[in-house]
């Protein structure tokens, strides 16, 4: 991220504050010292030159107009201030500019780490329009790296430089959407006409498709009602209060290669059904205590990652993109290998997370 150049009077103020940071001191001292010298020299030169000019004027006027000297000095002071401010800022830009990129990079590395500074710099290099980059590229104080997923893509950022693409920032600091009109979308600043509007945000990750089914558990609750506050499950394959219901990569399943996770889930479910058929069980009831234990484990792992900051940046990976629900832990970040081991361990031990039942008759 590149901030505004630290130059002129602003450099004096912000530079002085940065002197207290040992790792930044070297990158501030040289341009700051040069700026102060220029500032002092310009003031001395301006006052001396204007003083001589004023003395020459007063020497040419009659004595009875001597009071003009007291009127002209405030004007001289104002002129010196304006001249100094303009020249100082103009020259300071030239003096400080070689240090600005170095300073910006050092600030990034110090505040967020070298990796974050690298990712931010590489993202900006791919976007030609600086204004577009300001919208797309996170700032160093927005959120920690991986609180949101960095774009791992081919050509995504470059698309925004195309002539037929126009990016509009609808966040509060940009131009929020006011309404959908007959012709398109009206924001607080403009109106945009469209033939088609594609709504590609607001999805309910990991739970939305399941909540759409009007299935009710033993208690009478639907999945949507059960998951209103927290989306708990047992390893993302079964849900307490919903007997004989199996889920594939549901909430609190791992963040991993999905085809592999689907396969492992299917193996666990197949083995469970095979056990029920071979032993004559009709019902398998996920145990609430097992659900609490798994959810607690998932939360503990999640809290140890930067993804736990996702609720602050509207991350869909915590369901924080929805206003209708509070953020929650949706994903297991303990590693796919550990997760698969737990599935195997559960099957080998006879599925202790479940309570099996035979119906009479």
WOVEN-V543222 format. One record per residue. N is the residue number from 1. RES is the residue in three letters. PSI is psi in degrees with one decimal (999 if undefined). D_FIRST is the distance of its C-alpha to the first C-alpha in Angstrom with 2 decimals. Layout:
n=N res=RES psi=PSI d_first=D_FIRST
n=N res=RES psi=PSI d_first=D_FIRST
This chain:
n=1 res=UNK psi=134.2 d_first=0.00
n=2 res=UNK psi=120.8 d_first=3.76
n=3 res=UNK psi=-177.9 d_first=6.41
n=4 res=UNK psi=149.6 d_first=9.97
n=5 res=UNK psi=135.4 d_first=11.96
n=6 res=UNK psi=89.3 d_first=13.94
n=7 res=UNK psi=172.1 d_first=17.30
n=8 res=UNK psi=-151.3 d_first=20.77
n=9 res=UNK psi=-33.4 d_first=22.16
n=10 res=UNK psi=-34.5 d_first=18.81
n=11 res=UNK psi=-36.7 d_first=18.12
n=12 res=UNK psi=-45.9 d_first=21.53
n=13 res=UNK psi=-52.8 d_first=20.96
n=14 res=UNK psi=-33.6 d_first=17.51
n=15 res=UNK psi=-41.2 d_first=18.37
n=16 res=UNK psi=-38.2 d_first=21.59
n=17 res=UNK psi=-33.7 d_first=20.03
n=18 res=UNK psi=-16.6 d_first=17.73
n=19 res=UNK psi=-20.0 d_first=20.95
n=20 res=UNK psi=-7.8 d_first=22.05
n=21 res=UNK psi=109.2 d_first=19.46
n=22 res=UNK psi=-40.0 d_first=21.24
n=23 res=UNK psi=-14.1 d_first=18.42
n=24 res=UNK psi=-10.2 d_first=16.60
n=25 res=UNK psi=-45.7 d_first=19.88
n=26 res=UNK psi=-35.4 d_first=20.32
n=27 res=UNK psi=-7.6 d_first=17.08
n=28 res=UNK psi=-35.7 d_first=18.08
n=29 res=UNK psi=-49.2 d_first=21.85
n=30 res=UNK psi=-56.9 d_first=22.38
n=31 res=UNK psi=-31.4 d_first=20.57
n=32 res=UNK psi=-43.7 d_first=21.73
n=33 res=UNK psi=-42.8 d_first=25.28
n=34 res=UNK psi=-41.3 d_first=25.32
n=35 res=UNK psi=-42.5 d_first=24.19
n=36 res=UNK psi=-41.1 d_first=26.94
n=37 res=UNK psi=-43.8 d_first=29.50
n=38 res=UNK psi=-43.7 d_first=28.72
n=39 res=UNK psi=-48.5 d_first=28.89
n=40 res=UNK psi=-42.5 d_first=32.24
n=41 res=UNK psi=-41.2 d_first=33.64
n=42 res=UNK psi=-40.3 d_first=32.92
n=43 res=UNK psi=-46.9 d_first=34.54
n=44 res=UNK psi=-45.1 d_first=37.55
n=45 res=UNK psi=-43.4 d_first=37.96
n=46 res=UNK psi=-44.1 d_first=37.66
n=47 res=UNK psi=-42.9 d_first=40.13
n=48 res=UNK psi=-46.8 d_first=42.56
n=49 res=UNK psi=-45.1 d_first=42.57
n=50 res=UNK psi=-30.5 d_first=42.98
n=51 res=UNK psi=-43.6 d_first=45.57
n=52 res=UNK psi=-39.3 d_first=47.65
n=53 res=UNK psi=-40.0 d_first=47.33
n=54 res=UNK psi=-39.5 d_first=48.50
n=55 res=UNK psi=-39.4 d_first=51.38
n=56 res=UNK psi=-39.6 d_first=52.51
n=57 res=UNK psi=-46.2 d_first=52.57
n=58 res=UNK psi=-28.8 d_first=54.49
n=59 res=UNK psi=-22.5 d_first=57.00
n=60 res=UNK psi=-7.2 d_first=57.90
n=61 res=UNK psi=155.9 d_first=58.52
n=62 res=UNK psi=157.9 d_first=61.71
n=63 res=UNK psi=-34.2 d_first=61.95
n=64 res=UNK psi=-10.4 d_first=62.31
n=65 res=UNK psi=16.1 d_first=58.72
n=66 res=UNK psi=-24.1 d_first=57.38
n=67 res=UNK psi=-16.7 d_first=55.69
n=68 res=UNK psi=-26.6 d_first=53.13
n=69 res=UNK psi=-37.4 d_first=51.48
n=70 res=UNK psi=-24.7 d_first=50.44
n=71 res=UNK psi=-33.6 d_first=49.02
n=72 res=UNK psi=-28.4 d_first=47.18
n=73 res=UNK psi=-42.1 d_first=45.40
n=74 res=UNK psi=-36.9 d_first=43.06
n=75 res=UNK psi=-37.0 d_first=42.21
n=76 res=UNK psi=-43.7 d_first=41.60
n=77 res=UNK psi=-42.6 d_first=39.26
n=78 res=UNK psi=-41.5 d_first=37.30
n=79 res=UNK psi=-41.4 d_first=37.19
n=80 res=UNK psi=-43.2 d_first=36.01
n=81 res=UNK psi=-47.5 d_first=33.21
n=82 res=UNK psi=-44.1 d_first=31.99
n=83 res=UNK psi=-44.3 d_first=32.39
n=84 res=UNK psi=-45.8 d_first=30.68
n=85 res=UNK psi=-42.8 d_first=27.70
n=86 res=UNK psi=-51.4 d_first=27.28
n=87 res=UNK psi=-40.2 d_first=27.97
n=88 res=UNK psi=-46.6 d_first=25.97
n=89 res=UNK psi=-43.1 d_first=22.76
n=90 res=UNK psi=-46.3 d_first=23.46
n=91 res=UNK psi=-38.4 d_first=24.26
n=92 res=UNK psi=-32.7 d_first=21.55
n=93 res=UNK psi=-42.8 d_first=18.91
n=94 res=UNK psi=-41.4 d_first=20.66
n=95 res=UNK psi=-43.7 d_first=21.06
n=96 res=UNK psi=-22.0 d_first=17.63
n=97 res=UNK psi=-37.9 d_first=15.50
n=98 res=UNK psi=-23.0 d_first=16.14
n=99 res=UNK psi=-16.5 d_first=14.85
n=100 res=UNK psi=-45.8 d_first=11.64
n=101 res=UNK psi=-42.1 d_first=9.63
n=102 res=UNK psi=-44.3 d_first=11.70
n=103 res=UNK psi=-43.3 d_first=11.25
n=104 res=UNK psi=-42.4 d_first=7.48
n=105 res=UNK psi=-40.1 d_first=7.98
n=106 res=UNK psi=-38.7 d_first=11.03
n=107 res=UNK psi=-45.4 d_first=9.82
n=108 res=UNK psi=-47.0 d_first=7.60
n=109 res=UNK psi=-35.8 d_first=10.78
n=110 res=UNK psi=-41.0 d_first=13.08
n=111 res=UNK psi=-42.8 d_first=12.01
n=112 res=UNK psi=-7.0 d_first=11.26
n=113 res=UNK psi=154.4 d_first=12.71
n=114 res=UNK psi=-36.6 d_first=12.29
n=115 res=UNK psi=-41.2 d_first=12.54
n=116 res=UNK psi=-45.2 d_first=9.61
n=117 res=UNK psi=-38.1 d_first=7.30
n=118 res=UNK psi=-46.7 d_first=9.44
n=119 res=UNK psi=-43.9 d_first=9.36
n=120 res=UNK psi=-44.1 d_first=5.73
n=121 res=UNK psi=-42.2 d_first=6.22
n=122 res=UNK psi=-35.4 d_first=9.61
n=123 res=UNK psi=-42.6 d_first=9.10
n=124 res=UNK psi=-32.5 d_first=7.49
n=125 res=UNK psi=-22.7 d_first=10.39
n=126 res=UNK psi=-6.1 d_first=12.79
n=127 res=UNK psi=122.5 d_first=12.33
n=128 res=UNK psi=-40.0 d_first=14.03
n=129 res=UNK psi=115.5 d_first=13.81
n=130 res=UNK psi=-34.8 d_first=10.69
n=131 res=UNK psi=-39.2 d_first=12.29
n=132 res=UNK psi=-40.9 d_first=12.78
n=133 res=UNK psi=-37.0 d_first=9.25
n=134 res=UNK psi=-30.2 d_first=8.44
n=135 res=UNK psi=-44.0 d_first=11.31
n=136 res=UNK psi=-35.1 d_first=10.98
n=137 res=UNK psi=129.1 d_first=7.58
n=138 res=UNK psi=150.3 d_first=7.63
n=139 res=UNK psi=161.0 d_first=6.00
n=140 res=UNK psi=-22.5 d_first=6.79
n=141 res=UNK psi=11.1 d_first=10.08
n=142 res=UNK psi=-55.2 d_first=11.06
n=143 res=UNK psi=159.5 d_first=13.01
n=144 res=UNK psi=154.4 d_first=13.67
n=145 res=UNK psi=133.9 d_first=13.28
n=146 res=UNK psi=2.1 d_first=16.35
n=147 res=UNK psi=-29.4 d_first=17.16
n=148 res=UNK psi=157.3 d_first=16.56
n=149 res=UNK psi=127.3 d_first=17.22
n=150 res=UNK psi=148.2 d_first=14.51
n=151 res=UNK psi=109.5 d_first=15.80
n=152 res=UNK psi=96.1 d_first=18.37
n=153 res=UNK psi=177.1 d_first=19.69
n=154 res=UNK psi=98.9 d_first=21.06
n=155 res=UNK psi=4.5 d_first=19.96
n=156 res=UNK psi=-53.9 d_first=18.64
n=157 res=UNK psi=-34.8 d_first=15.34
n=158 res=UNK psi=-24.4 d_first=17.33
n=159 res=UNK psi=-29.4 d_first=19.88
n=160 res=UNK psi=-7.5 d_first=17.88
n=161 res=UNK psi=-2.2 d_first=18.41
n=162 res=UNK psi=150.3 d_first=22.14
n=163 res=UNK psi=-26.8 d_first=24.44
n=164 res=UNK psi=16.2 d_first=26.01
n=165 res=UNK psi=129.7 d_first=22.91
n=166 res=UNK psi=121.9 d_first=21.59
n=167 res=UNK psi=130.7 d_first=18.94
n=168 res=UNK psi=126.7 d_first=19.74
n=169 res=UNK psi=108.3 d_first=17.79
n=170 res=UNK psi=12.0 d_first=20.76
n=171 res=UNK psi=170.6 d_first=19.20
n=172 res=UNK psi=-37.2 d_first=20.72
n=173 res=UNK psi=-7.3 d_first=18.12
n=174 res=UNK psi=-115.3 d_first=18.55
n=175 res=UNK psi=88.7 d_first=22.09
n=176 res=UNK psi=153.0 d_first=23.90
n=177 res=UNK psi=133.4 d_first=26.85
n=178 res=UNK psi=-47.6 d_first=30.16
n=179 res=UNK psi=160.6 d_first=32.64
n=180 res=UNK psi=125.7 d_first=33.73
n=181 res=UNK psi=178.4 d_first=36.12
n=182 res=UNK psi=-28.6 d_first=38.85
n=183 res=UNK psi=-20.5 d_first=36.69
n=184 res=UNK psi=-123.2 d_first=33.30
n=185 res=UNK psi=132.2 d_first=30.67
n=186 res=UNK psi=128.0 d_first=30.41
n=187 res=UNK psi=-175.7 d_first=27.32
n=188 res=UNK psi=-14.0 d_first=27.23
n=189 res=UNK psi=-21.6 d_first=26.36
n=190 res=UNK psi=176.4 d_first=28.01
n=191 res=UNK psi=132.9 d_first=30.25
n=192 res=UNK psi=132.3 d_first=29.60
n=193 res=UNK psi=136.4 d_first=32.58
n=194 res=UNK psi=150.5 d_first=32.74
n=195 res=UNK psi=-38.0 d_first=35.53
n=196 res=UNK psi=137.4 d_first=34.10
n=197 res=UNK psi=121.1 d_first=31.68
n=198 res=UNK psi=119.4 d_first=30.42
n=199 res=UNK psi=103.2 d_first=29.50
n=200 res=UNK psi=21.6 d_first=27.12
n=201 res=UNK psi=169.9 d_first=25.90
n=202 res=UNK psi=7.3 d_first=27.79
n=203 res=UNK psi=154.2 d_first=29.46
n=204 res=UNK psi=95.6 d_first=30.98
n=205 res=UNK psi=141.0 d_first=29.90
n=206 res=UNK psi=-24.5 d_first=32.64
n=207 res=UNK psi=-20.3 d_first=35.18
n=208 res=UNK psi=-47.4 d_first=35.36
n=209 res=UNK psi=-39.2 d_first=37.83
n=210 res=UNK psi=-38.8 d_first=40.03
n=211 res=UNK psi=-19.6 d_first=40.12
n=212 res=UNK psi=-21.0 d_first=41.35
n=213 res=UNK psi=134.6 d_first=44.63
n=214 res=UNK psi=50.0 d_first=47.26
n=215 res=UNK psi=134.7 d_first=48.23
n=216 res=UNK psi=141.9 d_first=49.56
n=217 res=UNK psi=-173.2 d_first=49.99
n=218 res=UNK psi=-35.5 d_first=53.09
n=219 res=UNK psi=-10.2 d_first=52.08
n=220 res=UNK psi=-7.3 d_first=51.74
n=221 res=UNK psi=144.9 d_first=47.96
n=222 res=UNK psi=166.9 d_first=45.88
n=223 res=UNK psi=-39.5 d_first=42.78
n=224 res=UNK psi=-39.3 d_first=40.68
n=225 res=UNK psi=-40.3 d_first=42.51
n=226 res=UNK psi=-37.6 d_first=42.28
n=227 res=UNK psi=17.6 d_first=38.52
n=228 res=UNK psi=-39.8 d_first=37.73
n=229 res=UNK psi=-47.5 d_first=36.37
n=230 res=UNK psi=145.2 d_first=35.71
n=231 res=UNK psi=82.3 d_first=36.00
n=232 res=UNK psi=151.7 d_first=38.20
n=233 res=UNK psi=-178.1 d_first=40.05
n=234 res=UNK psi=104.6 d_first=41.58
n=235 res=UNK psi=20.4 d_first=39.38
n=236 res=UNK psi=13.4 d_first=38.43
n=237 res=UNK psi=-25.6 d_first=41.95
n=238 res=UNK psi=159.4 d_first=44.24
n=239 res=UNK psi=129.9 d_first=44.06
n=240 res=UNK psi=142.5 d_first=46.44
n=241 res=UNK psi=-2.9 d_first=48.95
n=242 res=UNK psi=79.8 d_first=48.82
n=243 res=UNK psi=149.0 d_first=51.53
n=244 res=UNK psi=20.2 d_first=51.85
n=245 res=UNK psi=119.9 d_first=48.44
n=246 res=UNK psi=145.6 d_first=46.11
n=247 res=UNK psi=143.8 d_first=42.45
n=248 res=UNK psi=121.9 d_first=40.32
n=249 res=UNK psi=55.8 d_first=36.80
n=250 res=UNK psi=-167.6 d_first=36.88
n=251 res=UNK psi=143.4 d_first=34.72
n=252 res=UNK psi=17.7 d_first=34.02
n=253 res=UNK psi=169.1 d_first=34.52
n=254 res=UNK psi=158.9 d_first=32.03
n=255 res=UNK psi=98.3 d_first=28.70
n=256 res=UNK psi=-174.4 d_first=30.10
n=257 res=UNK psi=113.8 d_first=31.56
n=258 res=UNK psi=-44.0 d_first=33.40
n=259 res=UNK psi=-38.6 d_first=36.45
n=260 res=UNK psi=-42.6 d_first=37.14
n=261 res=UNK psi=-40.0 d_first=36.78
n=262 res=UNK psi=-43.7 d_first=39.04
n=263 res=UNK psi=-44.5 d_first=41.57
n=264 res=UNK psi=-38.3 d_first=41.62
n=265 res=UNK psi=-43.1 d_first=42.04
n=266 res=UNK psi=-37.7 d_first=44.83
n=267 res=UNK psi=-44.1 d_first=46.58
n=268 res=UNK psi=-46.0 d_first=46.50
n=269 res=UNK psi=-42.7 d_first=47.83
n=270 res=UNK psi=-44.8 d_first=50.47
n=271 res=UNK psi=-35.7 d_first=51.69
n=272 res=UNK psi=-45.6 d_first=51.90
n=273 res=UNK psi=-39.7 d_first=53.96
n=274 res=UNK psi=-40.4 d_first=56.10
n=275 res=UNK psi=-45.7 d_first=56.87
n=276 res=UNK psi=-42.5 d_first=57.86
n=277 res=UNK psi=-41.3 d_first=60.12
n=278 res=UNK psi=-27.5 d_first=61.75
n=279 res=UNK psi=2.2 d_first=62.42
n=280 res=UNK psi=25.1 d_first=63.40
n=281 res=UNK psi=142.8 d_first=60.65
n=282 res=UNK psi=-27.3 d_first=59.98
n=283 res=UNK psi=139.0 d_first=57.01
n=284 res=UNK psi=125.1 d_first=53.97
n=285 res=UNK psi=115.3 d_first=52.36
n=286 res=UNK psi=133.1 d_first=48.92
n=287 res=UNK psi=130.3 d_first=49.31
n=288 res=UNK psi=-37.4 d_first=47.29
n=289 res=UNK psi=-33.1 d_first=47.06
n=290 res=UNK psi=-37.7 d_first=45.60
n=291 res=UNK psi=-42.4 d_first=42.99
n=292 res=UNK psi=-41.0 d_first=42.12
n=293 res=UNK psi=-44.4 d_first=41.94
n=294 res=UNK psi=-43.5 d_first=39.62
n=295 res=UNK psi=-37.5 d_first=37.34
n=296 res=UNK psi=-42.3 d_first=37.21
n=297 res=UNK psi=-44.4 d_first=36.32
n=298 res=UNK psi=-41.2 d_first=33.53
n=299 res=UNK psi=-39.7 d_first=32.12
n=300 res=UNK psi=-43.3 d_first=32.33
n=301 res=UNK psi=-43.1 d_first=30.41
n=302 res=UNK psi=-40.9 d_first=27.79
n=303 res=UNK psi=-20.8 d_first=27.38
n=304 res=UNK psi=0.4 d_first=26.54
n=305 res=UNK psi=163.5 d_first=23.49
n=306 res=UNK psi=-16.0 d_first=19.99
n=307 res=UNK psi=-21.7 d_first=21.30
n=308 res=UNK psi=-14.6 d_first=23.25
n=309 res=UNK psi=-1.0 d_first=20.25
n=310 res=UNK psi=-26.0 d_first=20.44
n=311 res=UNK psi=-20.1 d_first=22.70
n=312 res=UNK psi=-14.8 d_first=20.01
n=313 res=UNK psi=25.1 d_first=17.86
n=314 res=UNK psi=37.6 d_first=20.87
n=315 res=UNK psi=131.0 d_first=20.94
n=316 res=UNK psi=-20.8 d_first=24.00
n=317 res=UNK psi=-9.0 d_first=24.53
n=318 res=UNK psi=10.8 d_first=25.88
n=319 res=UNK psi=16.7 d_first=27.39
n=320 res=UNK psi=0.6 d_first=25.06
n=321 res=UNK psi=-4.0 d_first=24.65
n=322 res=UNK psi=133.2 d_first=28.25
n=323 res=UNK psi=-16.5 d_first=29.55
n=324 res=UNK psi=-11.1 d_first=33.05
n=325 res=UNK psi=152.1 d_first=32.47
n=326 res=UNK psi=155.4 d_first=30.85
n=327 res=UNK psi=150.6 d_first=28.23
n=328 res=UNK psi=167.2 d_first=30.00
n=329 res=UNK psi=115.8 d_first=29.86
n=330 res=UNK psi=-18.0 d_first=30.44
n=331 res=UNK psi=141.7 d_first=29.69
n=332 res=UNK psi=119.5 d_first=31.13
n=333 res=UNK psi=24.2 d_first=28.64
n=334 res=UNK psi=1.7 d_first=31.39
n=335 res=UNK psi=133.6 d_first=31.49
n=336 res=UNK psi=-38.0 d_first=33.56
n=337 res=UNK psi=-42.5 d_first=36.06
n=338 res=UNK psi=-37.4 d_first=36.83
n=339 res=UNK psi=-46.1 d_first=37.15
n=340 res=UNK psi=-36.5 d_first=39.54
n=341 res=UNK psi=-38.0 d_first=41.52
n=342 res=UNK psi=-36.2 d_first=41.94
n=343 res=UNK psi=-45.2 d_first=43.24
n=344 res=UNK psi=-41.6 d_first=45.70
n=345 res=UNK psi=-41.4 d_first=46.71
n=346 res=UNK psi=-46.2 d_first=47.42
n=347 res=UNK psi=-41.4 d_first=49.56
n=348 res=UNK psi=-28.4 d_first=51.40
n=349 res=UNK psi=7.5 d_first=52.30
n=350 res=UNK psi=24.6 d_first=53.66
n=351 res=UNK psi=64.3 d_first=50.77
n=352 res=UNK psi=-14.8 d_first=51.14
n=353 res=UNK psi=-10.0 d_first=48.54
n=354 res=UNK psi=150.6 d_first=51.10
n=355 res=UNK psi=119.3 d_first=54.54
n=356 res=UNK psi=147.2 d_first=57.02
n=357 res=UNK psi=140.1 d_first=59.98
n=358 res=UNK psi=129.6 d_first=63.12
n=359 res=UNK psi=140.7 d_first=64.59
n=360 res=UNK psi=144.1 d_first=68.34
n=361 res=UNK psi=999 d_first=70.47
